[in-house]
Amino acid sequence: MLNSTGDRKLKFSPFHFLIIIVLILGIFFRLVNLDRKVYWIDENFTSLRISGYTEPEFLAAFKEGQIITVDELLKYQRPNTEKGLVDTLSGLVKEEPQHVPLYFVLARFWNQLFGSSVAATRSLSAIIGLLVFPCLYWLCQELFESPWVGWVAITLMAVSPFHVLFAQEARPYSLWTVTTLLSSAALLRAIRVQTKLSWVAYTISIALNLYTFLFSVLTLIGHGIYVLLKEKFRFNKTVITYLIASLGGAILFIPWILVIWFNFANINQMTSWINDTNSISYLVKSWLINLSRVFFDFDRGWCFGDFCRYPLNFRRDPLIYLIIPFVILVGYSIYFLCRKAPLKAWLFVVTLIGVPGLALVLPDLISGGQRSTMTRYLIPCLLGIQIAVAYCLAIKISFSRNWQQKGWQILIVMIISLGIFSNTLIAQAEVWWNKIHNYDTYAIARVINQGQNPLLIYRLSHRLKVGSLGNYIMPLAHLLEPKVRILVMMQKDSVPEIPDGFSDILFYKPNKEVREKLERKQYTSKLVYDSKQNPVPGLQNSPEITIWKLQKIER
């Protein structure tokens, strides 16, 4: 299928028909059921940024004992006339300077055009996610000068559960995937054609990448290492032009560099959770799962049940039997790439995988932390892995002997089938592992929505630290029906004055002392929901969430 120079004369075959079908399925999976999964806490922060309000402004809007509607809460999740684009940027600077602004600015304009529903907000990421296909094809063309490798890479990307999941999330990750591919392809083209316009394009792509996600710095460091190694550390025209273009991209990013500089303490506070120490065994198992999610994902909680916390147990976690073959495939693909591909190709892919990967893994191993366990932080590495596997499969299918060729064809069909099956499960699910903090939200909303005229008592403390968004009321608000009213509590142990006229009175996580005080005020309390009674695999240590139904004793 490929000639000796790597060029491919494309002739339509059943395999090309399969590629077309898989691509159509990949587009479908990215666009279907956009509003089905819970709009989890991180996505709520996206909408808070879009609205232009800050979290303290949100908390200050409500008073002790105030009864509010669901719509009054959702006011802080959509664009409005009170706040503008400057407020969106100001909210990021004050509260989340670790998040660079490009995606949030685009999301605000998108919401103004298409509305602020969950489906409309997520559709921006989904549409951006479709740009992955041409960008990936372009990068593979620059690397291998082979349309066939590009089409195989697109096929793997189309049904990759990981990329489908994050193409349906109102966060910057699908845009980061696109800008990473775009800047990488732009670099290779600039090196190849050596024109001023191509280097200007690379400079702009650098700026876009940096303004999408802060960890793009690691990818760009990888670009620099690639250029220096490829040019054998000679200070020639290519290296000089690259340094000028990179400096131009860095200059364009100076405004946010200053934001980071002046808000570094805030960034440390907001990201302190990444320093939580885990065992080496936990890290290794997390890496295995992160790798497998590119190809298949059956979601058994955060880490396939107890897989990450305890020693390997093939009987308890049979999915390990699927993970190990993919680890072998990835390892062999990288080896095969380094043996068979041109220097410019394998060196680039290795730096794309290695530099960001080592920058996250080594600090976790040396000083502790869990940066490298966050699958979304590994997007450049996962892209490099997918390209390596695509190259291996494309060459094996093209040049292997008949019986070997059949074996590799069966393998790629199996990979595609696993991806399609995974995405079928994902498309129908209400929650998935990437919504980890809101596994219970749908179940809680159903309990509250059952009543004809329900009142929810919810403690919304002003003492909550920035980053809690009212103790997770907002993900719940997106699922509550308009008939629900919310009685706001501010003080830790205060007892609410409950008005008459409600069919059901439900209290979200009241402590024992408050329930005892309510009993003295002639109220009985009955537990109607307890997250510990239906634990999610892998989340046994998550905080307990309870809902109590109050009933006034009539005399």
Summary of the structure (lengths in Angstrom):
residues: 555
radius of gyration: 25.7
end to end distance: 86.3
largest distance: 92.3
contacts: 1822
relative contact order: 0.12
helix: 63%
strand: 6%
